[in-house]
């Protein structure tokens, strides 16, 4: 039997040691990974670009291309956009958690998008305005009324996207509104606990509107490669509305936490920077101000 080498495949699903790779022609191949990866402590991930050898029935992942980034939990590689879902109500949005996720996304060269679900339950615009003014795309969506669904579809084009947000915010319900054929299970809010229950378990990419999406409600939090902490020197670059003022401060070493002559502080006074976003920056800075990256190496 002739074995064919197929390059530029992408792992669409990983489960129980099997990897389902989509080739350039669109065919899906069931594969195992080379034993050498185990020796090298490398695990193929959903989203990995790979080379496989395929004999028409089964295949072997023989090469994993260099990753742009990857999540440890859920295990997904080469994410281009992180869609952060927060509900307008039930539960209320936690802006600090959203800001921390957007900062972590920028730190991994991932473009964040903030979507406020359950837009039919309240005023999402006051929240979306905060992020749009910061240069982060944000809008409201409702799986009940269909509001924002068309705008949501545009996010996926030519991108591998990951979806995240607290349980119960309606991630799976939104995906069902976008593409009912996926038949994803929806989470139900527990009125007693005030939070939802995990439903999705297997990591899998779905093709949507010219792109790919990894649904992640089975994971309560994202865990990026390496530490979640962003070193204090890099934190300013993870807030685009702060980054644009870098170089305008009186002192080169300005950390933008209240120093004299700080351009960020002046912008805050003028209302050019959101107070909630700046508070999040200060809180994140306080968390890492004494952290030394070399100590964890």
N, C-alpha and C positions, 0 to 999 in steps of 0.2 A: 504494500500500500504506500502511495506517495505521500510524504509529509511536506506540508507547505508552511513556509515562514511568513507570518502576517505581522506587519509593523503598524504602529499608530492605532492600536486598538485601545479601548477604554473599558475599565472594569465597571460594569453597571450594577452588579450585585455580588455580595460575598456572604456565604453561609456555610457553616460546617466544613470548612476547608475547601469548598468549591468556589470558583470565581467564574462569573458569567461575563464574558468579554464581547463587546460589540466591535466588529471589524469595520474597516473603511467602507465596505460594501453594504453594511447594515445588518449582516448576519450575526447571530448570537452564538458564541461557542462556550461550551462547558469546559472549564480548565482546572487543572491542579497547578500548584506552584512548584518550581524547582526546589529540591531539597537543600541546595546551597543557601537559599534565602533564610531558611531556619537556622543554619549554622551561623549566618551573618546577623541573626536577630532582626531580620527585615520581614515585615508582614505586608503583603500586597493590600491596598486599600481601595475601596470604592472611589472612583474618580481618577485613579492612577492611569497614566498613559503607558502602554506596555507593548512588548513584542511577544507573540505566541507562536509555537509550532503546532499545527493542526493536521490531523490525518483524515478528517472528514467526519469523525465521530467524537473524538475527544482531543483536548489540547493541553499544552503546558505553557505556563507563563515563564518565559526565559529571560526577560529583561524588563526592569522597571525604570522608566525615564525619570530624570531629575524633577522633583516636586517643587512647585512654587510655594506651597504651604501645605499644612495638614492639621486636622483636628485629631486629638487622641480619643476624645469622646464627643460626639459619635465619630467613628473612624472614617473620615472622608478627606480626600486629597484634592488639591488644585482648585480650591474655591475661588471664584471671581467676585461674587456678590453675596453678602450676608443680609438676608431679609429678617429684620427684627420685628416681631409682632407683639404689640401690647394692646390690650383692650381698653376702650374708653371707660368701661365700667364692668363690674363683675368678672375679674377683679380690677381695681383701679390701677392705672399705670404707675410704675416706680421709675421716675426719671433718672435716678442715679444708676440703677441697673442698666437702663437703656444706654446711658452715656458711657458706662464702663464697657459695654459690648461694642459700641461704635469705636471707642478708642482701641480696643483689642483688635478690631477688624483692620483699622488703619495701620496698626503696628505690624500686621501680617500682610500688608498690601492687598487687602480685600476691601471692596467698595461696600459700605453699609447703606441699607435702605430701611427706613423706619415706617412701619405700617400700623395704623391704629384701627383695630378690628372693632366690631360691634358699634359701628358709627351711628347706627339707628338708636342707640341708647343714650347718646349724649353729645356734647360739643367736642369733636376731635380737632377742630381747626386751631384752638388755642395751643394744643400740643404740637400739631404738625408745623405750625408757624415757627416754633422754637428751632426745629431741625432744618427746615427750609432756609431760615435766616442764617443758619450755621453752615450752609452749603451741603447739607445732607438731604437727599430726596425723601419726602415724607408726605403721606396722604392718608385719608380714611377709607375704610372698606367695610361693607356689610354683606355677609353671606345670605341674609334674609331678604334685603331689598335689592341687592345687586350693585349697590353704590360702590364705585371704585374698582370694580372687577376688570373693566377694560383697561384701566391704567395699570393694574397689577400685571396683566398679561404682557405688557410691554417690557417689564423688568427682565424677563427670561431670555430675550433674544440674544443669541450668540454668547451665552454665559452659563457657567455652572454655578448654581445658586444653592445655598443652604438656608433653611428656614429655622428660626429659633424663637423662643419666647416662653414665658411661664406656662405651666399646664393650665388649661381652662380658658386660654385667651382665644381659642377658636382656630388654631392653625390648620387642623385637618378639615374643619368645616369650610374654610376658605378654599383649600385645595379641591374639595368636592364641588364647590361653586365654580371654580375655574375649569375643572375637567371631571365631570361626574363619572366618567368611565374608569377612573382610578379606583373607585369604590373604597376609599380609605375609611377606616373606622373613625368615628368622632368621639371625642372625650366628653364626658358629662361632668358638670360642676357638682361637687359634693357640698350641699348646703351646710352640712355640719362642720366640715373642715375648711370650707371656703376656697378649695382648690380642686383641680381636676385629677383624674387618674390616667396614668400612662396607657396608651393603646398600641402604638406602633413599636415593633421590636427589631425587625430585620432592616439593616441598612440597604437601601436600594435607590438608584437614580431613576427618575421618570422623565420622559421626553415631553416637554411642554412648550408650545409657542416658539419654536426655533431655538430652544435651550434645554437645560437639564436642571432638575430640582431634586434635592435630597431632603425628604421630610424627616424631622428629628423629634417628634413628641415623646419618643421612648426614653429621652435623655433629659434630665432636669436642668442640666447646665452644660455649656460648651467648655471643653478643655483643650486649649491650643498646645501646639508643640512647645516644649520648654515651659518656663514659668509663666503664670498668668500675669505676673508683675511686669509693668513697663518701667524701665529705669527712668529716673527723674529727668535725665538729659534728653530722653526721647519723647517724654510725655507731651511736650508742647507741640510736637509735630503730629500728634494724634487727635488734636482738636483743630480743625481747619480754620475756624474763626479766630483762634489764637495764633496759629502759624503765620497768618498773613501780616501780623504786626511784628514778627520777629525781625530784629534789625533796627526797629524804630525806637527802642527803649534807650534811656540815657546810658545804662551800663550794659556791656556785652554779656556779663554773667547773670543778667536779670532772670529770675525764675518765675516772674509774673505772679507773685503771691503777696503783693502789697508794697513792693520796693518804691522808693522815690524815683520819679521819672519813668515809670513803667507805662508804655504805650497801651498795653492791654488793660491796665487799670483805668486809663483815661477813656478808652473805648467802652468799658463797662459803665462808667459814669454817664456817658452820652447815650446809653441804651443800644449801642452797636453790638454788644455781646450779651447774651441772655444771662440773667442772674443765676438761674438753675444750672446752666451749663458751666458757668464759672465756679459755682459752689462744688460741682462734681469734680472739676479740675483740681481745686484746692484739696478736696478730700482724698483724691487719688494721689496727689503729690505728698500729702502727709503720710500716706501709707508706705511710700517708697523712699522718702527723703533720707532715711538712714540705711537703705538697702544698697549693698555693694555687689554688683553682678559677679565679680571674680570670686566672691565667697562661696558661690554655688557651683563653681567649676572644679 
